Amino acid sequence: MPRQSVSLDLATPDRIAASALAIVDGQGPAALSFRTLAARLDISVASLQRRCTDLAGLLDLVTDHLAEQLPVIEPGTAWAVATETRFTALYRLLTAHPGLVALRGSRPWLGPNLLARLVEPQLADSLAAGLTPEQAITAYRRMYLFTLGSASFVDHRDPAGARAVTRTALAALDPADFPVLTGHLAAILPAVTDHEVYYGALRQLIRAAAPTCGDDV
C-alpha cells in the first residue's frame, strides 16, 4: 500500500486530537507543532496538514474532540440543574487542560460537538423555560465567558504553584501602599485556586437569570 494512504489512515481526527492534547498536557503548549505531532503519530507533516491545514484548524479539532465529553442532559431536567451541569462540566474540562486554553487564546470555542452538547441545548432549554431569545443568549454568554475566564486565570493542575506565584507577587508590594493585599494573605491565597469560588458565582448567575423562582426551574 502506498505510504500516503497508510499515513492518511493513521491520521484520524480522534488520533490527531488525542496526540496533540497529550503533547500540550505533558510538555506544555510551546511543544506543540506540526512536526512534533507528525512524529508522534508516525505520519508525514503533509498528511497531517491534509487533516488540519494550520494550527487554528488543529486546535479546533482538539477542542471539539474534548467537547465529546460534555454531558447530554436528560429531557425534563430542571433548567437550573441542567444549566449548572453543563457549565461545571465545561469548567472541569478547561481546568484539566490549561495549556490548550492558553493556546486558543481569544479564539472562539466552536465546533459541532460543543454546539450540539452545550450551546444549542442550553439556548433551547432557556427558551422552553420562558426566557426570551435576548435573555437566553445574554445568560448564556455571561456564564460562558465567566467559565472561560475562571478556567484560564490560573493553572488549576498546580494549585500550590499558583498560590506560590501569587504569594511572591503580593510579598513584593509595599504594605504602606497596599495594606489590604499584604495584610490578608491568609484569606487571599486559598481563594486563588478554590473551585468553589467558581461554583458559587455560577449559581448566582443562574439564579439571576432564572425565568421563575419555582422549584422546577
C-alpha positions as CSV (number, residue, x, y, z in Angstrom):
1,M,0.0,0.0,0.0
2,P,1.4,3.5,-0.8
3,R,2.9,5.4,2.1
4,Q,0.5,8.3,1.6
5,S,-2.5,6.0,2.1
6,V,-1.1,4.5,5.2
7,S,-0.2,7.9,6.6
8,L,-3.7,9.2,6.0
9,D,-5.3,6.2,7.6
10,L,-3.2,6.8,10.7
11,A,-4.2,10.5,10.8
12,T,-7.7,10.1,12.0
13,P,-9.3,13.2,13.7
14,D,-9.6,11.4,17.0
15,R,-6.0,10.2,17.0
16,I,-4.7,13.6,15.9
17,A,-6.6,15.3,18.7
18,A,-5.7,12.9,21.4
19,S,-2.0,13.0,20.5
20,A,-1.9,16.8,20.3
21,L,-3.6,17.0,23.7
22,A,-1.1,14.6,25.2
23,I,1.8,16.8,23.9
24,V,0.2,20.0,25.3
25,D,-0.7,18.4,28.7
26,G,2.7,16.6,29.1
27,Q,5.2,19.1,27.6
28,G,3.4,22.4,27.6
29,P,1.8,24.5,24.8
30,A,5.1,25.6,23.3
31,A,5.9,21.9,22.5
32,L,3.0,21.5,20.1
33,S,4.0,21.8,16.4
34,F,3.0,20.0,13.2
35,R,6.5,18.4,13.2
36,T,6.4,17.1,16.7
37,L,2.8,15.9,16.3
38,A,3.5,14.2,13.0
39,A,6.5,12.4,14.6
40,R,4.3,11.2,17.5
41,L,1.7,9.9,15.1
42,D,4.4,8.4,12.8
43,I,3.0,10.2,9.7
44,S,4.2,12.9,7.4
45,V,3.7,16.5,8.1
46,A,2.0,16.8,4.7
47,S,-0.6,14.1,5.7
48,L,-1.2,15.9,9.0
49,Q,-1.8,19.2,7.1
50,R,-4.4,17.5,4.9
51,R,-6.5,16.8,8.0
52,C,-6.0,20.2,9.6
53,T,-4.3,22.9,7.5
54,D,-2.9,25.1,10.2
55,L,-2.6,25.5,14.0
56,A,-6.1,27.0,14.2
57,G,-7.6,24.0,12.5
58,L,-5.7,21.7,14.8
59,L,-6.9,23.5,17.9
60,D,-10.4,23.4,16.6
61,L,-10.0,19.6,16.1
62,V,-8.7,19.2,19.7
63,T,-11.4,21.3,21.4
64,D,-14.2,19.5,19.6
65,H,-12.7,16.2,20.5
66,L,-12.8,17.3,24.1
67,A,-16.3,18.5,23.8
68,E,-17.4,14.9,23.2
69,Q,-17.0,14.6,27.0
70,L,-19.7,17.2,27.8
71,P,-22.8,15.6,29.2
72,V,-26.1,15.1,27.3
73,I,-28.8,16.3,29.7
74,E,-32.0,14.2,30.1
75,P,-35.1,16.0,28.7
76,G,-37.3,17.4,31.5
77,T,-34.3,18.2,33.8
78,A,-34.9,21.4,35.8
79,W,-33.5,24.4,34.0
80,A,-31.1,25.4,36.8
81,V,-29.8,21.9,37.3
82,A,-29.2,21.4,33.6
83,T,-27.5,24.8,33.3
84,E,-25.2,24.1,36.2
85,T,-24.4,20.6,35.0
86,R,-23.4,21.9,31.5
87,F,-21.2,24.8,32.7
88,T,-19.5,22.9,35.5
89,A,-18.6,20.2,33.1
90,L,-17.1,22.7,30.7
91,Y,-15.2,24.3,33.5
92,R,-13.7,20.9,34.6
93,L,-12.7,20.2,31.0
94,L,-10.9,23.5,30.7
95,T,-9.2,23.5,34.0
96,A,-7.9,20.0,33.2
97,H,-6.1,21.3,30.1
98,P,-4.7,24.8,30.8
99,G,-2.2,24.5,28.0
100,L,-4.9,24.2,25.5
101,V,-6.8,27.1,27.0
102,A,-3.6,29.2,26.7
103,L,-3.0,28.2,23.0
104,R,-6.5,29.1,21.9
105,G,-6.4,32.5,23.5
106,S,-9.2,34.6,22.3
107,R,-10.3,32.2,19.5
108,P,-14.0,31.2,19.9
109,W,-14.7,27.7,21.3
110,L,-16.9,26.5,18.5
111,G,-17.3,23.1,16.8
112,P,-20.0,20.5,16.1
113,N,-19.8,18.8,19.5
114,L,-19.6,21.9,21.6
115,L,-22.6,23.4,19.7
116,A,-24.6,20.2,20.0
117,R,-23.8,19.5,23.7
118,L,-23.6,23.0,25.2
119,V,-24.8,25.9,23.1
120,E,-27.9,24.6,21.3
121,P,-29.4,22.6,24.2
122,Q,-28.7,25.4,26.7
123,L,-30.4,28.0,24.5
124,A,-33.3,25.6,23.7
125,D,-33.8,24.9,27.4
126,S,-33.8,28.6,28.2
127,L,-36.4,29.3,25.6
128,A,-38.6,26.4,26.8
129,A,-38.3,27.7,30.4
130,G,-39.7,31.1,29.4
131,L,-36.7,33.3,28.7
132,T,-36.9,35.5,25.6
133,P,-34.3,34.9,22.9
134,E,-32.4,38.0,24.1
135,Q,-32.5,36.9,27.7
136,A,-31.4,33.4,26.7
137,I,-28.3,34.4,24.7
138,T,-27.3,37.1,27.3
139,A,-27.5,34.5,30.1
140,Y,-25.5,32.0,28.1
141,R,-22.8,34.5,27.2
142,R,-22.4,35.6,30.8
143,M,-22.0,32.0,32.0
144,Y,-19.8,31.0,29.1
145,L,-17.4,34.0,29.4
146,F,-17.3,33.6,33.1
147,T,-16.4,30.0,32.8
148,L,-13.6,30.7,30.3
149,G,-12.2,33.4,32.4
150,S,-12.3,31.3,35.6
151,A,-10.6,28.4,33.9
152,S,-7.8,30.5,32.4
153,F,-7.0,32.6,35.4
154,V,-4.6,30.1,37.0
155,D,-3.2,26.6,36.3
156,H,-5.6,24.5,38.4
157,R,-3.4,21.4,37.8
158,D,-0.8,23.0,40.0
159,P,-2.6,24.9,42.8
160,A,0.4,25.0,45.1
161,G,2.4,26.7,42.3
162,A,-0.3,29.1,41.5
163,R,-0.6,30.2,45.2
164,A,3.2,30.5,45.4
165,V,3.3,32.8,42.4
166,T,0.6,35.0,44.0
167,R,2.3,35.0,47.3
168,T,5.6,36.1,45.8
169,A,3.9,38.9,43.8
170,L,2.0,40.2,46.9
171,A,5.0,39.9,49.1
172,A,6.9,42.4,46.8
173,L,4.2,45.1,47.5
174,D,4.8,47.9,49.9
175,P,2.4,47.4,52.8
176,A,2.0,51.1,53.2
177,D,0.6,51.3,49.6
178,F,-1.3,48.0,49.6
179,P,-2.3,47.3,53.2
180,V,-5.3,45.1,52.3
181,L,-3.4,42.9,49.8
182,T,-0.4,42.4,52.0
183,G,-2.3,42.2,55.3
184,H,-4.8,39.4,54.3
185,L,-2.7,36.7,52.6
186,A,-4.3,34.0,54.6
187,A,-7.7,34.8,53.0
188,I,-6.5,35.7,49.5
189,L,-4.2,32.8,48.7
190,P,-6.7,29.9,49.2
191,A,-9.3,31.8,47.1
192,V,-6.9,31.9,44.1
193,T,-7.3,28.1,43.5
194,D,-10.6,27.4,45.3
195,H,-13.0,25.9,42.8
196,E,-16.0,26.8,45.0
197,V,-15.4,30.4,44.1
198,Y,-16.4,29.5,40.5
199,Y,-19.2,27.2,41.5
200,G,-20.7,29.7,43.9
201,A,-20.6,32.5,41.4
202,L,-22.0,30.3,38.7
203,R,-25.0,29.5,40.9
204,Q,-25.5,33.3,41.5
205,L,-25.6,33.9,37.7
206,I,-28.1,31.0,37.3
207,R,-30.3,32.4,40.0
208,A,-30.2,35.9,38.5
209,A,-31.1,34.5,35.0
210,A,-33.7,32.0,36.1
211,P,-37.1,32.6,34.3
212,T,-39.1,31.9,37.5
213,C,-38.4,31.3,41.2
214,G,-40.3,27.9,41.2
215,D,-38.7,24.7,42.4
216,D,-38.9,23.3,38.9
217,V,-36.6,25.9,37.3
